[in-house]
């Protein structure tokens, strides 16, 4: 009886610690994302809309009917009909170029000397989580 109680207690303790570990893992992932986002430039909602519209325009103007952009694989069905087994966009560079061109038009490229470290963020904050 004592062993069963001890096993149940240990299982409960393990479950509780897993919950704590899950909370710490979630906090760690959120903090890592905040660190990644720290030096990203901020965009206004209007700028985000402009980017969306540029991408939408590029995709709408792309010629998806050009069969040279796709790799297709045909097969024969059981009743003798030819079927399209698979199709894959093989030349995505045209689409990527079209989208990039539309988005690049929204920005002006900044001069950024490679040896200039004046923009480097040297301020570090460490926080202890218990």
C-alpha positions in Angstrom: 0.0 0.0 0.0 2.8 2.4 0.9 4.5 1.7 -2.5 1.3 2.4 -4.4 0.9 5.7 -2.6 4.6 6.5 -3.2 4.2 5.7 -6.9 1.1 7.8 -7.2 2.8 10.7 -5.5 5.8 10.4 -7.8 3.6 10.3 -10.9 1.8 13.4 -9.6 5.1 15.2 -9.0 6.3 14.3 -12.5 3.1 15.5 -14.0 3.4 18.8 -12.1 7.0 19.3 -13.1 6.1 18.6 -16.8 3.5 21.4 -16.5 6.2 23.7 -15.2 8.6 22.6 -17.9 6.0 23.3 -20.5 5.4 26.8 -19.1 9.2 27.4 -19.1 9.5 26.1 -22.7 6.6 28.4 -23.8 8.3 31.4 -22.1 11.6 30.5 -23.7 10.1 30.3 -27.2 8.3 33.6 -26.7 11.5 35.3 -25.4 13.5 33.9 -28.3 11.0 35.3 -30.8 11.1 38.7 -29.0 14.9 38.7 -29.4 14.6 37.9 -33.1 12.0 40.7 -33.4 14.0 43.2 -31.4 16.0 44.9 -34.2 13.3 44.5 -36.9 12.1 47.8 -38.4 8.5 48.6 -37.5 5.9 49.1 -40.3 2.7 51.0 -40.0 -0.6 49.3 -40.9 -0.6 51.4 -44.1 2.8 50.1 -45.1 1.7 46.5 -44.3 -1.3 47.1 -46.6 1.0 48.4 -49.3 3.2 45.3 -49.1 0.1 43.1 -49.2 -1.2 44.9 -52.3 2.1 44.7 -54.0 2.3 40.9 -53.5 -1.3 40.5 -54.6 -0.7 42.5 -57.7 2.4 40.5 -58.6 0.7 37.1 -58.1 -2.4 38.3 -60.1 -0.2 39.4 -63.0 1.9 36.2 -63.0 1.1 33.8 -66.0 0.0 30.6 -64.3 -1.3 29.3 -67.7 2.2 29.1 -69.1 2.7 25.3 -69.1 6.5 25.7 -69.3 6.4 26.7 -65.6 5.1 23.4 -64.5 6.3 19.8 -64.3 3.4 17.4 -64.9 3.0 13.7 -64.6 0.3 11.8 -66.4 -1.1 8.4 -65.8 -3.8 6.0 -67.2 -6.9 5.3 -65.1 -8.4 1.8 -64.8 -11.0 2.6 -67.4 -8.4 3.8 -69.9 -8.7 7.5 -69.3 -5.6 9.7 -69.1 -5.3 11.4 -65.8 -3.1 14.1 -64.4 -1.2 12.4 -61.6 0.7 15.4 -60.3 1.7 18.9 -61.2 4.4 21.0 -59.6 5.5 24.6 -60.1 9.0 24.1 -61.4 9.9 27.7 -62.4 9.1 29.7 -59.3 11.9 32.2 -60.0 9.6 34.2 -62.2 7.0 34.5 -59.5 9.6 35.3 -56.9 11.1 38.0 -59.2 7.7 39.5 -59.8 6.8 39.7 -56.1 10.3 41.0 -55.2 10.1 43.7 -57.8 6.7 45.0 -56.6 7.8 45.0 -53.0 11.2 46.6 -53.7 9.3 49.5 -55.4 7.8 50.4 -52.0 11.2 51.0 -50.4 14.3 53.0 -50.9 17.6 51.1 -50.4 19.7 52.6 -47.6 23.4 53.2 -47.8 25.0 51.0 -45.2 28.8 50.9 -45.1 30.0 47.4 -44.2 32.6 48.7 -41.6 30.2 51.1 -39.9 29.3 49.6 -36.5 27.4 52.6 -35.3 24.0 50.9 -35.7 25.1 47.8 -33.7 23.0 47.3 -30.6 25.4 46.9 -27.7 22.8 47.2 -24.9 22.0 43.8 -23.4 19.5 43.0 -20.7 19.5 39.7 -19.0 16.6 38.6 -16.9 16.6 35.7 -14.5 13.5 33.6 -14.5 12.8 31.3 -11.6 
